[in-house]
Amino acid sequence: MRNRLRELRAARRWSQADLAARCQVSRQAINAIETERYDPSLPLAFTIADVFDQTIEEIFLPDRTDTTNEQDPA
């Protein structure tokens, strides 16, 4: 899942550690989310949205590369 976390964090001049402290997670968790190696749990996504005073949809963007939802025609 794509996200705007790095952009939003940089605009506030927060380090990953700063954001991690505000979200009560590790800096490594923030790094993994920013680099799209990890999708946050729904509760963490809500926390991140609250920290930035935005909606989840404004921060986390679905990966539109696989939107076909193909079904077996049988």
CORSUL-V627715 format. One record per residue. RES is the residue in three letters. SS is DSSP state (hx for helix, st for strand, lp for the rest). PSI is psi as a letter, one per 40 degrees, with the letter a starting at -180 (* if undefined). Layout:
# CORSUL-V627715
res-><RES/RES>
ss-><SS/SS>
psi-><PSI/PSI>
This chain:
# CORSUL-V627715
res-><MET/ARG/ASN/ARG/LEU/ARG/GLU/LEU/ARG/ALA/ALA/ARG/ARG/TRP/SER/GLN/ALA/ASP/LEU/ALA/ALA/ARG/CYS/GLN/VAL/SER/ARG/GLN/ALA/ILE/ASN/ALA/ILE/GLU/THR/GLU/ARG/TYR/ASP/PRO/SER/LEU/PRO/LEU/ALA/PHE/THR/ILE/ALA/ASP/VAL/PHE/ASP/GLN/THR/ILE/GLU/GLU/ILE/PHE/LEU/PRO/ASP/ARG/THR/ASP/THR/THR/ASN/GLU/GLN/ASP/PRO/ALA>
ss-><lp/st/st/lp/hx/hx/hx/hx/hx/hx/hx/lp/lp/lp/lp/hx/hx/hx/hx/hx/hx/hx/hx/lp/lp/lp/hx/hx/hx/hx/hx/hx/hx/hx/lp/lp/lp/lp/lp/lp/lp/hx/hx/hx/hx/hx/hx/hx/hx/hx/hx/hx/lp/lp/lp/hx/hx/hx/hx/st/st/lp/lp/hx/hx/hx/lp/lp/lp/lp/lp/lp/lp/lp>
psi-><h/i/i/e/d/d/d/d/d/d/d/e/f/i/i/d/d/d/d/d/d/d/e/f/i/i/d/d/d/d/d/d/d/d/e/f/e/h/h/i/i/d/d/d/d/d/d/d/d/d/d/e/f/i/i/d/d/d/d/h/h/i/h/e/d/g/e/d/f/h/i/h/e/*>
